[in-house]
Amino acid sequence: MEDLTHRKLYQSATRHKEGSPKHEIKFCPRCLIKFECKVGSIALCQCSGFSLSTEEKDFISSQFDDCLCRECINLTISEYNTIKIYKSITWSF
C-alpha cells in the first residue's frame, strides 16, 4: 500500500538531476530538525511503520509539502486526533 508520505519521499528524491539517491538529508518543515530520509531503503526510513488513516494522511499533506521527522509525524497525528475529538463534542447546557 502506497503511503502519501512515501510518495512525497519518492517525488523529492526524483527531483535530483543525478537520479534517485539512496539517502538524503532533509530538514523537517515543522521543527526544522535535520534528519536522514532513506528513500532508497524505504523500509528502513524513519517514516515507515506508521499506520495512518486516509484522514490523517490528508491532514498531514494539507499542512506540509515535504517529509516530517518521526517525532513531528507523531505530534501531527496527535493534533489531528485532538481536533477530531473537539469537533465531535457537543456542548449542551
N, C-alpha and C positions, 0 to 999 in steps of 0.2 A: 504494500500500500504506500503510495507516494504521499509524503507529508509536505505541506506547504513550506515548512522550514527547510527541508532538504531541497526542494525545488529552488528556493532562493539561494541556497548554498551553491547549487549547480550553476545557476544563472550567473552568479557573481564570479565563479571560477572560470566560466567560459568566456567572460569579457576580456580576459588577458590575451594578448596577441601571440604569446608563446605557447598556447594550448592550456589544457587543464592542469594546474599544479596539484600535487598530492596534498600539500598543506599550505595554508595561507594565514598570515597574521591579520587579525581584524580588531576593530575597536567596537565594543558594544555600544549601540546608539542610545541606550537607556542610561548606562552608568559610566561609559567611556573607559572601561577596563579593557586592557589588551588581552586577547585570547587566541588560541590556535584553532582554526577551522580545518577539519580534516576531510574535506570534500572528496579526496582521493581514497579515503578509508572511512566512509560514512558510518559504518558500524562502530568505529572507534571514536567518532566525533562526540564532543560534549553535548550536542543537542539530540543525540539518539537516545532512545529509551523512554521518550515521553509518549503517553497515550492521550492525545488531545482530541477533544470533540470538535466537530466542524465549527461550532460556535466559538470555541476557544481559539482555533486557528484563525478564524475570521477576525476576531478581536485583536489578536497579535498583529496580523497583517495590516489591519486598519490603523494601527498605532505606529508601526515601524516598517521601514523599507529594506532593512537588512537583518542579518542574523543577530540574535541576542546571546549573551553568555548564559550559562546554565542557571545561575542564580536569578538573573532577570527573567528568564523563561518562567521559573517557579513563581517569582513575585508577580509577574503579569497575569499568570493563571489565577493566582490568589486574588488579585484585584478584580479580575473579571467575575470570579465566583462571588465575591463580596457585593459587587454591583448587582449581580443577578439576584442575590438574596434580598438586598434592599428594595429592589424593584418589585419583588414578589410579596413584600409585607404590605398588608392593607391595614391602615390605621382607622380604627373606629372608636370614637369617644362618645 
